[in-house]
């Protein structure tokens, strides 16, 4: 199929994915603001986020399970959905929230945006897909951009405590999230986007609740009423809406187009961090962000061409 005969991206799918990516980018802003305003810990904030999200996913799970087109999952598929949910929205989110206690929102989003490159590595190692020459150049661009931005961050604020620890935690978060993305791309076509999202999030919520029950500060629910607003904002605008939007985007326009459009994420976070949190924007950050986004676009474009 030639480029001129390829169907255009459906406008609805484009808008849904774009809004989902922008809403996801607000997560770091809300978390950083909550840390500064309430001095809460990452586990408590994450628990509130999922507690407010839970009713939405319970209703979604009930609705999709009652549809005629509902696909009954096999025991293996149940295990896979549970595993991916725990990786993507329990472990990954917990590492991310803890990391945000130490790094800026802009740097967090930039490091987290390494996940498409990790998806390439997963496909190469697990699914034996060869890494092409263009993909290697894309990976080089991505990691060079991260290096430039990171060196710039150190030079800009070398005295920031926990910078290396926070960066490492977000880096591991990007790895666990890439596992979620790679796995979801395999199972969503089989069981459906909404069903996967609902049950994966329910699995993640269960893991978070158990963790909080064992190690959380339970008294916060009585004394930390200001946290509830942040928990609600995180649940609705940075979790429920964008997660369903991205899943619908995957269904409507495919993972490659979703990855390309999601390139707005780091830019959106950096701008929001500047205007809402007062984080400074510096030259190395801008240049590094451009290289990272270009690298991700090149990875996605190459996969799209190969699929065409």
Buried (B, 14 or more C-beta within 10 A) or exposed (E): EEEEEEEEBEEEBBEBBBBBBBBBBBBBBBBBBBBEEBEBBBBBBBBBBBBBBBEBBBEBBEEBBEEEEEEEBEEEBEEBBBBBBBBBBBBBBBBBBBBBBBBBBBBBBBBBBBBBBBBBBBBEEEEEBEEBEBBEBBBEBBBBBBEBBBEBBBEBBEEBEBBEBBBBBBBBBBBBBBBBBBBBBEBBEEBBBBBBBBBBBBBBBBBBBEBBEEEBBEEBBEEBEEBBBBBBBBBBBBBBBBBBBBBBBBBBBBBBBBBBBBBBBBBBBBBBBBEBBEBEEBEBBBBBBBBBBBBBBBBBBBBBEEEE
